[in-house]
Amino acid sequence: MFLDSEMNYDSKAQLESFNFKLEIAGLSARVTGTRYDTEFACIAQVGDMTQTMALDGEVSRYLGDSLRPFTHLKGLRIGQTWRLRLIDPIALLRGSSVEFTTRLVKVVARETIEHGGEKVDCFRIETDGAVAWSNDAGQVLRQEVQVPLLGRWVITDEPFDDAKRLKAKKSMMTLRESRVGIVSGGGD
């Protein structure tokens, strides 16, 4: 399974567009959204099905995906709460509709974690099914997410490695090509 999520922000840290892609052996799913004034125009493609919808831009202020709910959390304080709107890529696989869920998020404590061989003082952030640790700069260093059907995922922030990303994208393309071959009856 390959999940690729891109979120693009303007100079004021306002979400301008997003793109979630999910590839598995039997199915491809993609949800894109582009801001137009106060709303996002969204297109969801699951296999051969295409669905369009509009999302309130204010509600989409905190948008993530349920496999990696947090991206950057600057300016945190203990006791802070907000609502996080999540796209559920797993729901795309169970049905042919796009599902967004809203979860209450709370900054509950300061904790020291080990990251990159060093001890780092972080904020602990909790929501239903996920816990994350963010440093003072807002960088989410670690997340633990309970994913339906897949179990507990631990996501650790690592330095960007272009060679590894290209290798993963090539593997995703191979998966996609093998699926097309299966559907069309082709192959060797």
N, C-alpha and C positions, 0 to 999 in steps of 0.2 A: 504494500500500500504506500502510495506517495501522496503527501499533502504539501501543497505550495501555497502560502498565503502572502500576499503583498498588500501593504497599506501605505498610501501616499498622502503626505500632509503638506499644507502650504506653509508660508513663512510664519504664520501665527499659530502653528501647531493644530490647525483645523483639518480634519479628515477630508480629503478631496476625492479620493477614489479607493476602491478595494477590489481585490481579485483573489478568490479562493478556488483552488483546483484540487480535485481528488481523483486519483487514478488507482484502480484495482484491476485484477485480471479480467473481470467480467464487465466492468462499467467505468465510465468516465463521467465526472460531474464538475460543473464550474458555476460559480456565482460571481458576477461582476456588478459593481455599483459606481456611479459617477454622480458627483454633487451638481445639482442645478438649483441655485439659489438656496432654498430652505429644505429641499428634499433630495434624496438619492434616487436616480433611475436605475433599477436593477434588472438584470437578466439572469435567469437560472437555466442551465442546461443540464439535464440528467439523461444520459443516453441520447435517444432521439427526441425527447420531450423538451420543449422550451417554454418558459413561463416568464412573464414580465410583471413587475410590481414597483411601487414607490414606497420608500421608507422616509419617515420624518427625520430630517437632518439633526434635530436636537436630540431625539431619542437615540440616534446612531452615533452620538458624540463619543460614547465608550463602546466601541465595536471590537469584537474579537472572535475567535473561533473556539469551540468547546474542546478542541484538542490542545490548544495553546491559548488560554484565555487572556494572558497579559503580555503586553509588548514593552511598554515604557511607562513608568509611574513616577513622575517627578512631583516634588512638593508634598510628600506624604507627611501625615502626623497621626499619632496614635488616637484612635477613636473616630477617625474620618470614615465616612461611608459614602457609597454611591451605587448606582445601578449600572450593571454591565450588560450590554445586549450581545448575545452570542449567536453565531450561525452554527448549526449543528450538522457537520459533514456526515456523521453516521446516519442521521435521519434521511439524508439524501439517498442512502443505500437501502433503507428499509421501505421507502415509499417514493413516490415521484413528485414530492413537494418540498419546498424550501421551508425550513422551520427556524425561527428566531426565538430564543428564550431570553428572559430577563432574570438576572440574579443580583441579589444584594451582596455587595462586597464591603468588607470592613478591615481596617488596619488595626490589628489587635495587640501588637507588642513589638519590642525590639529584641532581636536575637542575633547571636553570633553564629555564623555558619562557616564552613571551610569551602573555599572556592579558589581554584587555580593554585592550590598548595598554600594558600594564605587564609588567615582568620579575618572575616569581614563582618562588621556590624551592619545589620540589615533591619528593615521593617518586615514584619510577618503580616501577610495579607491573606484573608480567608474568604471563601465563598463556597456555596454548596458544591461539593465534589472536587475542590481545588484549594491548594495552599501554595503561596508564592513568597519569595524573599527578594526584596529590592534594596539596592544600596542607596545612599543619600543622593546620588546623582540621578536616580530613577531607573537605573539599569536593572532589569529583572534577571537575577543571577541563577535562580533555580525555581522550578515549578513542579509540583506533584499533582497530577490530574487523574481522576478516576473516570475512565472511558468505558461506556457500556459496550459489552461484548468483547472488549480488548483488555480490560483490567487497568492496573495502575501504571501510568507513564511518569517517568522522571525526566524533565527537560532541563538541561544545563546550558547556560550561555557559554559559547565558545567563540574564539576569534574566527572571523570570516576566512574561509579557505576556498578560493575560486576553483581549484582543481577538484576538490571533493564535490562541490556544487555541480560542476559540469559532469562529473561521473554519475551523480544521482540523476541529473536530467537525461543523460544518455540511457540509463537504465529505465527511466520512465518512458522514454520514446520506444524502447524495445518492447516494453510491456504493452504500450498502446498499439504498436505495429502487430504484435502477436494476436491481440484481440481482434483487430481488423481482419487478419488472416483467418481467424476462427469463424468470424461472422460471415465472411464472404465465401468460406469453404476453400480458400486458397491455402498455400503452404507447400512445403516440400515433403 
